[in-house]
Amino acid sequence: MRRLREGYDGTGPGFITPDGCAVELYERLPVGDEPDIIEQAVPARARILELGSGVGRVTHPLVRRGFTVTAVDESPEMLERVRGARAVRSPIEELELDERFDVVLLGSFLVHAPPQVRQGLLRACRRHVADDGCVLIQREDEGRQENLPREREIPGGLIRMVSSDLVRPGVRSVHVEYVFPDARWTQTFLACPLTPEAFELALAEAGLAVDAYLTDDRTWVRARPVDSRP
């Protein structure tokens, strides 16, 4: 029986993960500029711990660029698609590897999870980053959940952000559709918009601090470990 996290859902062909992601859909989604941003922000051939790797959409370009990647995901169906990287099945919050990495990567806007989950994600980042390493985090751009519905084209289809409804203070339920000529998927998930101040406070609580905002829209951030370790 399919088990979903509370507040999360997904529909469409193929297997749906606990957070509502469709494995077959993620095999179709193109990679954007994430590999370029990551490559420019970290040392060449760094050891990268990628949290929430999915099917390897970002993993595979990083491997081709010479990085050594450990891909972590809670879905074995996602990890079956990962090639060229070490795969570790685990919820991010529960990850306990007896090693630390040059780079820990938390992409896909995962930092906008509800507070208790977000704290677990950031603590996992802090546990696994080397003292002289860094954590790369992808944030939502301001206004991402405003002026909906909104859609954008991708190769072969489109992504439509349908709605973002407040379900409790600071937490929104977001509904997204993915439409292709031969298939359609939906995903519903929880997201917490974060001001820059709230984001940096969350980092501080996990023993991290902003080192640099890597893009003009401030959606990619490089953080460094500080002395306290949760």
N, C-alpha and C positions, 0 to 999 in steps of 0.2 A: 504494500500500500504506500502511495506517495505521501511523504510527510513534509509539510510546508511550515516555515517559520510563521509565527503569528503576525498578521498584517501583510503577508506576501502571497502572491498567487501568480500563475502563468497559465496560458492556454496555447494550443497549437500542436503541430506534429512533433513526434519524438519525445524524448525524456525531458521532464521539467525538474530542475534542481530545487532544493529547499527554499531558496530565495526567489523562486519564480523564473529563473533563467532557462531558456530552451537551448539544449545542446546543439541541435541542428541549426537553429538560428545563429548561434555564435560562430559556427563554422562558416557562415556566409558573410558576417559583418567584416568590413575592411578595417585594416589598421590605419590609423591616422598619422599624426606627426609625433606620437609618443616615442618611438625609437630614436628619432633625431634629438628630441629634448633630453632624453635619458643619456644618450651617448655624449652629448655636449657637457653634461653636468657631472660626470663621474670619470674616474681614471680608466684608461684603456685596459681591456681584459679583466676588469673587476669581477669579483664574485658577487653575484646578485641573488638575493632572496626575493622572489616575486610572490606576494601574497594575493590570493584570489586570481590565479592565472587563467582560469577557465580553460578553453581548448588550446591556448597557446598563441592567441592572436598577436600579442606583444612578445611573448617568449621567443617565438621562432625568428623574428628579425634580430633580436638581441643575440641569439646564439650564432646567427650568420655573421654578426659583426665581431665575433670573437669573445663575447662574454660567457662566463660559466654561470649558468642559471639553475637555481633550485626552485621549482614551480610548486606552489602550495595551493590546494583547493580541497573543499570538503566533498566534492562530487567525483566519484571514480569514473563516471561517464564522461566528464570533462577531461580528466587527466588521461584517459585512454587516447585522446587526440594529440597529446603533447609529444613532440619529437625532439631529440637532441639535448634534452635537459633532464636532470634528476627530478622525479615527481614524488611529492609527499602528500598523502591524503590526510587532511586534518581541518577542522574549523580553525580559522585564524586565531581566535581568542584563546584556544586551548593548545596552540603550538608550543612545544618545548623541545627544540633541537639543542644538542650539546655542542653548539658551535655558533660563531658569530661571523658576520658578513661585512664586506666592504660597503655594500649598498643593500638597503631594504626598500622594496618598492611597494607602495600602497596606492594603486591606481583606481580607475573606474568609479571615482567619487565615493569610495567606501567610507571615507572619513565622515561622511554625512549621515551615517547610521545613527539611530537613537542613542542617547548618551551612554547608557550602560554598555552597549555593544561597542560604541566608539572608543570608550576607555579601554576595553579589552583589546581592540585592534592596535591602538597606539602603544599599549604596554607590550604587546607582542613585537612591535617594531623595535622598541627600546631594548627588549631582552636579547634581540638577535643582531643588533648592529655593533660593529667593532667600535672601540673608543675613538679611533681616528676615522671612522666611517661616516656615512650619511644616510638619511632616510628621505626618499623622494615621495611626495604626496600630491595627488591630483584633487583639487578642490573644484566645486561648482563656481562658475562665473556668476557675478551679481545679476539678478533678474532672470536666471535660468527658468524659474518656475512661475514667471509672470507672462501676461499676454498670451494665454493659451486659449484654444489649441494652436499648435505651431508644428510645422513639419519641414523636413529637409530630405533631399534626395540622396541616395547612396547607390553605388553600382547595382543595378538590377532591381531596385525597389525604393522604398522610402520609410523613414522613421517619423511617426507622428506622436508628439507629446500632447496627450489629450486633456489631462486635468491634473490639478494639484490641490487637494482639499485638506484643510486643517482638521486633524482628528483628535488632537490634544495640544496643549500649549507647546509650541516649538516643534511639533512633529506633524508632517504632512504625508498624506497618502497620494502617491503619484501613479498615474496610469499612462502607459505607453503602448502604442501599436506599431508593429513592424509588418509592412505590406509588400508582398512580392506577387508577380503574376500567378505563381503556382502554389503559394502558401501564405498564411497569415498567422502571426503570433501576437499575444498580448502579455504584458507584465505589469503587475501592481506591486509597489514596494514602498517602504517608509523612508522618508528623508527629512533631515533637519537642516534648514538653512543656517549658516554660521557667518556672523560678522567677522571681519579680520581679528577683532579683539577676542571674540569667543573662540575662534580657531587657535590663536596663539596661546590662550589660557589653557585649552585642552592639551596642547603640546606640552606646556610647562608642567601640567599635572602628571604627565607621563614621563617626565625627565628629558624632554626635547626642547629645542629652541630653533626658531627660524634663522637660517644662515643666509638665504637669498630667495627672492621670488624670481622664477626662471623665465617667465613669459610676461608679455606686456599686460595681458588680462589677469595676471596674478593667480592663474589656476594651477600652475605647477610650482611646487615649493621644495626647496632643499632644506632639511632640518639636520641639526647636529645633536648628538647626545650631550647632556650636561651632567654634572657630578651625581645628582640624585638618581637612584635606580629603583623603580617601584618593585 
